[in-house]
Amino acid sequence: MTTTDDVLDHHLTAFGEQDLEEIMVDYTDESVIVTNMGTFRGLEEIEGLFENLFAEFSQEGTTIDMQQETVEDEFAYIVWVAESPENVYEFATDTFYVPEETILFQTFAGHISPKD
């Protein structure tokens, strides 16, 4: 049985490797991601979100620093900061609901400042 820790570890590794196919393993057609940029439902919309994120975070000079990882039962919470050639993520957080072996619901919020 896959635990919330396992799913979070897989998700963070796939994101770090910018592996779209692997990150999509963490979601199903019933999955929902709510962000300040919109709500993404199902595999097609979630894949489009990650394609855009990977386009930004795969650029040379991009840094990501994990500040906090907390897992409690079916929930995971992370806090991170990042900088890409386009934006500074001064504070960013994701919360994941993992009732079985995939992420059913995720939220993202962040203070993002575009670079001039």
C-alpha positions as CSV (number, residue, x, y, z in Angstrom):
1,M,0.0,0.0,0.0
2,T,1.3,3.4,-0.9
3,T,1.4,6.0,1.9
4,T,0.9,9.8,1.7
5,D,4.7,10.0,2.3
6,D,5.4,7.8,-0.7
7,V,3.1,9.8,-3.0
8,L,4.6,13.1,-1.8
9,D,8.2,11.8,-2.3
10,H,7.3,10.6,-5.8
11,H,5.6,13.9,-6.6
12,L,8.6,16.0,-5.5
13,T,11.1,13.8,-7.3
14,A,9.1,13.9,-10.5
15,F,8.7,17.7,-10.3
16,G,12.4,18.1,-9.6
17,E,13.2,16.0,-12.6
18,Q,10.6,17.8,-14.7
19,D,9.2,14.4,-15.7
20,L,5.6,15.1,-16.9
21,E,4.8,11.4,-17.4
22,E,5.9,10.5,-13.9
23,I,4.1,13.4,-12.2
24,M,0.9,12.5,-13.9
25,V,1.0,9.1,-12.2
26,D,0.1,11.0,-9.0
27,Y,-3.3,12.1,-10.4
28,T,-6.5,10.7,-11.8
29,D,-9.4,12.0,-13.8
30,E,-11.1,12.8,-10.5
31,S,-8.2,14.9,-9.2
32,V,-8.5,18.7,-8.7
33,I,-5.9,21.4,-8.2
34,V,-7.0,24.8,-6.9
35,T,-4.6,27.7,-7.3
36,N,-4.7,31.5,-7.5
37,M,-4.3,31.0,-11.2
38,G,-7.4,28.9,-11.6
39,T,-8.8,25.5,-10.9
40,F,-7.6,22.5,-12.9
41,R,-9.8,19.4,-13.0
42,G,-8.9,16.0,-14.4
43,L,-5.8,14.7,-16.2
44,E,-5.9,16.9,-19.3
45,E,-6.2,20.2,-17.4
46,I,-3.6,19.1,-14.8
47,E,-1.2,18.0,-17.5
48,G,-1.5,21.4,-19.1
49,L,-0.7,23.1,-15.7
50,F,2.4,21.1,-15.3
51,E,3.5,21.6,-18.9
52,N,3.4,25.4,-18.1
53,L,5.2,25.0,-14.8
54,F,7.9,22.8,-16.3
55,A,8.5,25.4,-19.0
56,E,9.3,27.9,-16.3
57,F,11.1,25.7,-13.8
58,S,13.3,23.9,-16.3
59,Q,15.0,27.2,-17.3
60,E,18.7,27.6,-16.5
61,G,19.3,29.3,-13.2
62,T,16.1,28.3,-11.6
63,T,16.3,27.4,-7.9
64,I,13.8,25.7,-5.5
65,D,14.3,25.4,-1.8
66,M,12.0,23.3,0.3
67,Q,11.3,25.0,3.7
68,Q,8.9,22.6,5.3
69,E,7.3,19.1,4.6
70,T,4.6,17.9,7.0
71,V,2.5,14.7,6.5
72,E,-0.5,13.8,8.7
73,D,-2.5,10.8,7.7
74,E,-4.0,11.6,4.3
75,F,-2.7,15.1,4.1
76,A,0.6,16.6,3.1
77,Y,1.7,20.2,3.4
78,I,4.8,21.8,1.9
79,V,6.3,25.3,2.0
80,W,8.9,26.4,-0.5
81,V,10.6,29.3,-2.1
82,A,12.0,29.5,-5.7
83,E,13.4,31.8,-8.3
84,S,13.2,31.4,-12.0
85,P,14.4,33.8,-14.8
86,E,10.7,35.0,-14.9
87,N,9.5,35.1,-11.2
88,V,10.5,35.2,-7.6
89,Y,8.4,32.8,-5.4
90,E,8.9,34.6,-2.1
91,F,6.5,32.2,-0.3
92,A,4.7,29.2,-1.8
93,T,2.7,26.4,-0.3
94,D,0.9,23.3,-1.5
95,T,-1.5,21.1,0.4
96,F,-2.3,17.6,-0.8
97,Y,-5.1,15.3,0.0
98,V,-4.1,11.7,-0.7
99,P,-7.0,9.4,0.4
100,E,-5.6,6.3,-1.4
101,E,-2.6,6.1,-3.8
102,T,-3.1,9.3,-5.7
103,I,-3.6,13.0,-5.1
104,L,-7.3,13.6,-5.1
105,F,-7.2,17.3,-4.2
106,Q,-4.4,19.8,-4.1
107,T,-4.1,23.5,-3.3
108,F,-1.4,26.0,-4.2
109,A,-0.9,29.5,-3.0
110,G,2.1,31.8,-3.3
111,H,3.4,35.3,-3.2
112,I,4.9,35.5,-6.7
113,S,6.7,38.6,-7.9
114,P,7.5,38.9,-11.7
115,K,11.0,40.0,-12.5
116,D,11.3,43.2,-14.4
